[in-house]
């Protein structure tokens, strides 16, 4: 396994500057967020100027790109047009794993299955694979639903974020049955009543999680993915969690 960090930890900072920060913090791998509502690398920009976008993304100060966190803010065929460009980017940068959100609560199950089947098919045609993120407020909040979706859509995996399961209404459900579907991880520290706290103040058992992942042969990224908070020094928290995860590997 490798320890990585998401550019989403600094959402208001341009992509080249975030890469430089993460390199200074001695991360060796990075997850790049592709968010239409963000400033770093919106999927719409890939459609408008793919070559320039590719040039920017490739300038990673020797950090390996472990994955892309995809947040397309479009519907219908425009969604799939942008997703195809993201898959082209993944192929050009030799990235395999793409994380997408699942549908929000209330999304019809059959509609979600059809959508996921389509994106998985597009990704597989370009050598990538799709993981839905386990996330409060989405269908993937429920471990049982995640298992059903992954079984219904061959090739679909999970980006495991233990915090969202710890804090959800489904916290009493064991997510260990999902480990075989895990393609990627998002990590921070959390309490049952607070999605993010300072590293060391929460209840996430990183050592146990790493052992669980090792038992299913997971050998990819442990990706730090924190949200900025007013009373938190992001650089300090990233350094602390990187050192902690490194010490457990």
RALINKA-V133941 format. One record per residue. N is the residue number from 1. PHI is phi in degrees with one decimal (999 if undefined). PSI is psi as a letter, one per 30 degrees, with the letter a starting at -180 (* if undefined). D_FIRST is the distance of its C-alpha to the first C-alpha in Angstrom with 2 decimals. Layout:
((N:PHI:PSI:D_FIRST) (N:PHI:PSI:D_FIRST))
//
This chain:
((1:999:l:0.00) (2:-124.6:l:3.79) (3:-100.9:k:6.91) (4:-126.8:l:9.64) (5:-139.2:l:13.20) (6:-91.2:k:15.83) (7:-65.7:f:19.15) (8:-67.1:f:20.72) (9:-67.5:f:20.57) (10:-130.4:i:23.54) (11:-66.5:f:25.35) (12:-95.7:g:28.64) (13:-107.4:k:27.38) (14:-56.5:k:27.60) (15:-55.0:e:24.48) (16:-59.1:e:25.05) (17:-71.4:e:25.57) (18:-63.3:e:22.41) (19:-57.8:e:20.36) (20:-64.7:e:22.30) (21:-61.2:e:21.70) (22:-66.4:e:17.91) (23:-66.1:e:18.13) (24:-63.5:e:20.53) (25:-82.7:g:18.17) (26:70.1:g:15.75) (27:-75.6:k:12.97) (28:-107.8:f:11.59) (29:-142.9:l:10.99) (30:-137.7:k:13.38) (31:-103.5:k:14.40) (32:-99.7:k:18.12) (33:-84.5:k:20.51) (34:-112.7:j:23.36) (35:-124.8:k:26.04) (36:-62.3:f:29.72) (37:-93.2:g:30.71) (38:-104.8:l:28.66) (39:-101.7:f:29.54) (40:-76.2:e:26.36) (41:-157.0:i:26.30) (42:-65.9:k:28.34) (43:-54.1:e:28.22) (44:-61.7:e:32.00) (45:-68.9:e:31.67) (46:-61.7:e:29.78) (47:-68.7:e:32.82) (48:-74.7:e:35.30) (49:-151.1:i:33.85) (50:-65.5:e:30.88) (51:-62.4:e:31.21) (52:-68.5:e:31.30) (53:-62.2:e:28.39) (54:-62.8:e:26.32) (55:-61.3:e:27.44) (56:-65.1:e:26.36) (57:-66.0:e:22.89) (58:-70.9:f:22.30) (59:-85.2:i:23.22) (60:-111.7:g:19.85) (61:53.4:h:20.53) (62:71.2:g:17.96) (63:-74.8:k:15.09) (64:-77.0:k:13.13) (65:-88.9:j:13.94) (66:-89.9:f:11.08) (67:-173.0:l:13.70) (68:-121.3:k:17.24) (69:-102.0:j:18.62) (70:-99.8:k:22.05) (71:-134.3:i:25.16) (72:-86.7:k:28.24) (73:-103.6:h:31.51) (74:-145.5:l:33.78) (75:-124.4:l:35.28) (76:62.4:b:36.68) (77:-66.0:f:36.44) (78:-64.3:e:35.42) (79:-57.3:e:32.11) (80:-71.1:f:31.39) (81:-63.9:e:32.69) (82:-69.1:e:30.19) (83:-64.9:e:27.34) (84:-61.1:e:28.34) (85:-65.4:e:28.16) (86:-63.7:e:24.64) (87:-65.1:e:23.71) (88:-63.2:e:25.57) (89:-62.3:e:23.60) (90:-59.9:e:20.27) (91:-64.1:e:21.71) (92:-67.2:f:23.07) (93:-105.8:g:19.84) (94:57.8:h:17.70) (95:-103.4:k:15.77) (96:-99.6:e:15.22) (97:-98.9:k:14.59) (98:-119.8:k:17.55) (99:-98.4:k:17.95) (100:-129.9:l:21.60) (101:-75.2:l:23.57) (102:-82.1:l:25.47) (103:-63.3:l:29.22) (104:-70.1:l:30.79) (105:-52.1:k:32.65) (106:100.0:f:35.77) (107:-66.9:k:34.39) (108:-57.8:k:36.00) (109:-58.9:e:33.59) (110:-63.2:e:34.99) (111:-63.7:e:34.77) (112:-65.2:e:31.08) (113:-60.8:e:30.46) (114:-62.1:e:32.46) (115:-62.6:e:30.61) (116:-67.7:e:27.15) (117:-60.7:e:28.43) (118:-68.4:e:29.65) (119:-68.2:e:26.56) (120:-63.4:e:24.39) (121:-63.4:e:27.06) (122:-62.2:e:27.13) (123:-64.6:e:23.37) (124:-63.2:e:23.23) (125:-65.9:f:26.19) (126:-117.2:g:24.23) (127:81.3:g:21.00) (128:-114.0:l:19.11) (129:-138.4:l:18.31) (130:-110.2:k:19.21) (131:-124.9:k:17.75) (132:-86.1:k:20.14) (133:-87.5:k:19.19) (134:-67.1:j:20.28) (135:-150.8:k:22.91) (136:-60.3:k:26.11) (137:91.9:f:29.19) (138:-118.6:l:27.81) (139:-56.9:e:28.05) (140:-74.5:g:24.35) (141:-64.9:f:25.22) (142:-96.1:j:26.33) (143:-55.3:e:23.76) (144:-64.3:e:26.60) (145:-67.4:e:27.17) (146:-59.2:e:23.55) (147:-60.7:e:23.73) (148:-63.7:e:27.10) (149:-62.2:e:26.07) (150:-65.7:e:23.12) (151:-74.2:e:25.61) (152:-74.9:f:28.31) (153:-117.6:j:26.26) (154:-56.1:k:24.55) (155:96.6:f:21.34) (156:-78.8:k:20.80) (157:-125.9:a:17.60) (158:-127.2:k:16.62) (159:-95.2:j:14.83) (160:-83.0:k:14.61) (161:-120.1:j:16.13) (162:-56.1:f:17.13) (163:-61.3:e:19.75) (164:-70.1:f:21.77) (165:-81.3:e:22.07) (166:-63.3:e:22.97) (167:-95.9:f:25.68) (168:-85.6:l:27.05) (169:-71.0:f:30.13) (170:-103.8:g:28.01) (171:-62.1:f:26.20) (172:-80.1:f:27.87) (173:-86.4:k:26.22) (174:-80.0:k:23.19) (175:-91.6:g:20.24) (176:-59.8:f:18.56) (177:-66.5:f:20.37) (178:-92.0:f:18.33) (179:-58.9:e:14.89) (180:-69.2:f:15.59) (181:-96.3:f:16.21) (182:-73.3:k:13.07) (183:-102.8:f:11.93) (184:-160.3:l:10.63) (185:-135.9:l:10.94) (186:-126.4:k:13.40) (187:-130.0:k:13.76) (188:-159.1:a:16.83) (189:-106.0:k:19.13) (190:-150.3:l:22.05) (191:-116.8:l:25.11) (192:-59.6:f:26.87) (193:-106.5:g:29.47) (194:-151.0:k:27.47) (195:-65.3:e:24.50) (196:-141.2:k:23.39) (197:-134.2:l:24.28) (198:-61.5:k:23.41) (199:-58.9:k:20.24) (200:99.0:f:21.36) (201:-98.6:f:24.32) (202:-107.0:a:22.82) (203:-119.4:g:21.85) (204:-73.0:k:18.17) (205:-95.8:i:16.69) (206:-63.3:e:13.10) (207:-61.8:e:12.87) (208:-64.5:e:14.43) (209:-62.3:e:12.28) (210:-61.0:e:9.01) (211:-62.3:e:11.27) (212:-61.3:e:12.65) (213:-67.2:e:9.62) (214:-63.5:e:8.88) (215:-66.9:f:12.58) (216:-103.5:g:12.51) (217:80.0:g:9.92) (218:-69.0:k:7.44) (219:-135.5:g:4.48) (220:-109.5:b:4.79) (221:-86.2:k:5.61) (222:-102.1:j:6.90) (223:-103.4:j:10.17) (224:-73.6:k:13.10) (225:-138.2:j:16.21) (226:-108.3:l:19.39) (227:-102.3:k:23.03) (228:-56.7:k:25.48) (229:-130.4:k:27.92) (230:-59.8:e:31.19) (231:-99.0:g:30.75) (232:-127.2:k:27.15) (233:-84.0:j:26.08) (234:-59.0:e:23.04) (235:-61.9:e:22.02) (236:-64.2:e:22.36) (237:-67.3:e:20.38) (238:-62.4:e:17.46) (239:-62.7:e:17.56) (240:-62.0:e:17.81) (241:-72.1:e:14.86) (242:-61.2:e:12.62) (243:-63.6:e:14.03) (244:-64.7:e:13.72) (245:-65.9:e:10.02) (246:-58.7:e:9.55) (247:-69.8:f:12.11) (248:-91.2:f:10.51) (249:-91.1:*:7.41))
//
